[in-house]
Amino acid sequence: MNKIYNIAIIGGGPAGIMSAISASQNGASVILIEKNHKIGTKLLLTGGGRCNLTNIKACPKDYGKEGDFLIKSFSEFGALKTIEFFKKKGLKTKVEENGRVFPITDKAQDVVNVLMNCLKENKVEVLYNSRVAEFNIKNKKIASIILENGDRITAQNFIICTGGKSYDVTGSTGDGYAFAEKLGHKIKNPKPALVPIKIKEDWVKKLQGISLKNIQLSIFQNKKRKLKQAGEVIFTHFGISGPLIINISKDVGNLLEKGDVKIALDLNPDLTIEILDKKLQDYFLKNPNKIIKNCLLDFAPEKLSLEICNLASISQEKIANNITRQERQNLVKLLKDLEMTAVGLLDFNLAMVTSGGILLKEIDAKIMASKLIDNLYFAGEIIDLCGATGGFNLELCWSTGYLAGKSSAEKLI
Ligand SMILES: Cc1cc2nc3c(=O)[nH]c(=O)nc-3n(C[C@H](O)[C@H](O)[C@H](O)COP(=O)(O)OP(=O)(O)OC[C@H]3O[C@@H](n4cnc5c(N)ncnc54)[C@H](O)[C@@H]3O)c2cc1C
């Protein structure tokens, strides 16, 4: 390939596509290189195929302690700009619970179609079935990249947008981490994030399929509470999942590196221990001949009530009248503090995102450029930042992609 491009972008996910659109809109000639036969493979899976493309409330502080890194990219292209971008291209959006934004058509394919049209309009060259294998460096600058088939691509600036390591069937196999390391960058250990949690106790696995809404969850290490959050938990054959679990998984993963982690569920967060005990006592008095497993149904689903009886070593058939004070207090304790042991997270192939990545201190947040290599930029999940579920991770891609594309094009002038 003899042509010299202004900008070569590696990875046709949301970050790479947005980088390409933004660079070309700023006057650059752009090539977007994707190893799959189509772009946006993971994007099509997002939001269960509906694509939760941003969150109306998204702001840098939603991305944890180092979220300030995103101040510049969000000020240039935040959630409102994302919504406006798609609207201008003919795709209206709607806002659902907790600020989650979806295309009005509920189809991720429509989001991909808008992006493909936009690449076409801006004359971005898209190279499919082309895996970047190597980088050629001369005088602290990338001179060219070599594809797996041996072809060489030459450009003035390069943007790496190869994503993380999760759902590797979509093409996100962590190639970018290896490239960046070879180029001298340090990588914070990539770990699965937004992923279900494996639990040790067998009774948890027996509850597979049960969903608990509006419960309070606490995480403990060395008997100290590390986190408290409310939401929905779903029991599975390996442990626990559901929106609340997915969002705390990164914290659990970090704590597991330091030692044992206990997770405690409060099934009745609106009732204090004393009020719950009184309620149970009154119920037993009013229903003296009712068997205990049926007495608990107001406080926990049936299958879980049975397990709570087992954990309290009370026969499920014992009648209320025969429950001792100590047994009642044990039941109250379990309903308020149902403890289990986290033993690990599920693997990358089931994680929605990868935490870790290119160290933020090695990237200039004002332009998304490498501080080590003169003509290198990064955008998207490859950088050491990720958000909760709810559209925050795609917003990170649109924002950083927009800024990387724009600033890499401006540098040519
Ligand atoms: C099931 C699922 C549902 C999700 N739902 C949502 C959601 O609703 N909302 C939300 O905000 N986030 C969601 N996410 C997260 C979101 O999809 C990712 O954060 C986002 O796709 C990351 O974009 P990216 O462009 O950085 O990387 P990716 O989307 O991973 O794209 C990277 C691209 O680079 C290509 N590539 C890799 N290596 C090379 C190479 N060597 N040469 C050439 N090309 C290469 C890959 O093939 C891939 O196409 C979801 C994730 C999953 C797995």
PDBQT file of the ligand as one rigid body, heavy atoms in Angstrom, charges set to zero:
ROOT
HETATM    1  C1  LIG A 501     -22.738  -8.182  26.011  1.00  0.00    +0.000 C 
HETATM    2  C2  LIG A 501     -22.310  -6.759  26.203  1.00  0.00    +0.000 A 
HETATM    3  C3  LIG A 501     -23.268  -5.778  26.350  1.00  0.00    +0.000 A 
HETATM    4  C4  LIG A 501     -22.871  -4.456  26.549  1.00  0.00    +0.000 A 
HETATM    5  N1  LIG A 501     -23.834  -3.508  26.647  1.00  0.00    +0.000 NA
HETATM    6  C5  LIG A 501     -23.461  -2.207  26.826  1.00  0.00    +0.000 A 
HETATM    7  C6  LIG A 501     -24.447  -1.178  26.834  1.00  0.00    +0.000 A 
HETATM    8  O1  LIG A 501     -25.644  -1.423  26.600  1.00  0.00    +0.000 OA
HETATM    9  N2  LIG A 501     -24.027   0.088  27.066  1.00  0.00    +0.000 N 
HETATM   10  C7  LIG A 501     -22.714   0.402  27.257  1.00  0.00    +0.000 A 
HETATM   11  O2  LIG A 501     -22.400   1.570  27.501  1.00  0.00    +0.000 OA
HETATM   12  N3  LIG A 501     -21.755  -0.539  27.182  1.00  0.00    +0.000 NA
HETATM   13  C8  LIG A 501     -22.095  -1.823  26.945  1.00  0.00    +0.000 A 
HETATM   14  N4  LIG A 501     -21.128  -2.777  26.831  1.00  0.00    +0.000 N 
HETATM   15  C9  LIG A 501     -19.695  -2.370  26.863  1.00  0.00    +0.000 C 
HETATM   16  C10 LIG A 501     -19.293  -1.794  25.480  1.00  0.00    +0.000 C 
HETATM   17  O3  LIG A 501     -19.763  -2.639  24.462  1.00  0.00    +0.000 OA
HETATM   18  C11 LIG A 501     -17.777  -1.666  25.368  1.00  0.00    +0.000 C 
HETATM   19  O4  LIG A 501     -17.315  -0.878  26.441  1.00  0.00    +0.000 OA
HETATM   20  C12 LIG A 501     -17.376  -1.030  24.034  1.00  0.00    +0.000 C 
HETATM   21  O5  LIG A 501     -17.774  -1.860  22.955  1.00  0.00    +0.000 OA
HETATM   22  C13 LIG A 501     -15.870  -0.797  23.936  1.00  0.00    +0.000 C 
HETATM   23  O6  LIG A 501     -15.627  -0.190  22.687  1.00  0.00    +0.000 OA
HETATM   24  P1  LIG A 501     -14.181  -0.091  22.046  1.00  0.00    +0.000 P 
HETATM   25  O7  LIG A 501     -14.355   0.572  20.732  1.00  0.00    +0.000 OA
HETATM   26  O8  LIG A 501     -13.221   0.476  23.001  1.00  0.00    +0.000 OA
HETATM   27  O9  LIG A 501     -13.749  -1.603  21.823  1.00  0.00    +0.000 OA
HETATM   28  P2  LIG A 501     -14.508  -2.815  21.103  1.00  0.00    +0.000 P 
HETATM   29  O10 LIG A 501     -15.947  -2.596  20.971  1.00  0.00    +0.000 OA
HETATM   30  O11 LIG A 501     -14.025  -4.017  21.836  1.00  0.00    +0.000 OA
HETATM   31  O12 LIG A 501     -13.889  -2.774  19.640  1.00  0.00    +0.000 OA
HETATM   32  C14 LIG A 501     -12.531  -3.080  19.388  1.00  0.00    +0.000 C 
HETATM   33  C15 LIG A 501     -12.400  -3.489  17.929  1.00  0.00    +0.000 C 
HETATM   34  O13 LIG A 501     -11.008  -3.628  17.618  1.00  0.00    +0.000 OA
HETATM   35  C16 LIG A 501     -10.835  -4.737  16.762  1.00  0.00    +0.000 C 
HETATM   36  N5  LIG A 501      -9.449  -5.209  16.900  1.00  0.00    +0.000 N 
HETATM   37  C17 LIG A 501      -8.864  -5.732  18.006  1.00  0.00    +0.000 A 
HETATM   38  N6  LIG A 501      -7.574  -6.016  17.751  1.00  0.00    +0.000 NA
HETATM   39  C18 LIG A 501      -7.341  -5.681  16.462  1.00  0.00    +0.000 A 
HETATM   40  C19 LIG A 501      -6.193  -5.754  15.607  1.00  0.00    +0.000 A 
HETATM   41  N7  LIG A 501      -5.032  -6.271  16.043  1.00  0.00    +0.000 N 
HETATM   42  N8  LIG A 501      -6.294  -5.324  14.332  1.00  0.00    +0.000 NA
HETATM   43  C20 LIG A 501      -7.477  -4.835  13.864  1.00  0.00    +0.000 A 
HETATM   44  N9  LIG A 501      -8.600  -4.750  14.621  1.00  0.00    +0.000 NA
HETATM   45  C21 LIG A 501      -8.529  -5.169  15.903  1.00  0.00    +0.000 A 
HETATM   46  C22 LIG A 501     -11.850  -5.744  17.279  1.00  0.00    +0.000 C 
HETATM   47  O14 LIG A 501     -12.172  -6.716  16.300  1.00  0.00    +0.000 OA
HETATM   48  C23 LIG A 501     -13.036  -4.831  17.634  1.00  0.00    +0.000 C 
HETATM   49  O15 LIG A 501     -13.925  -4.698  16.557  1.00  0.00    +0.000 OA
HETATM   50  C24 LIG A 501     -21.483  -4.118  26.619  1.00  0.00    +0.000 A 
HETATM   51  C25 LIG A 501     -20.537  -5.120  26.452  1.00  0.00    +0.000 A 
HETATM   52  C26 LIG A 501     -20.925  -6.422  26.247  1.00  0.00    +0.000 A 
HETATM   53  C27 LIG A 501     -19.884  -7.480  26.052  1.00  0.00    +0.000 C 
ENDROOT
TORSDOF 0
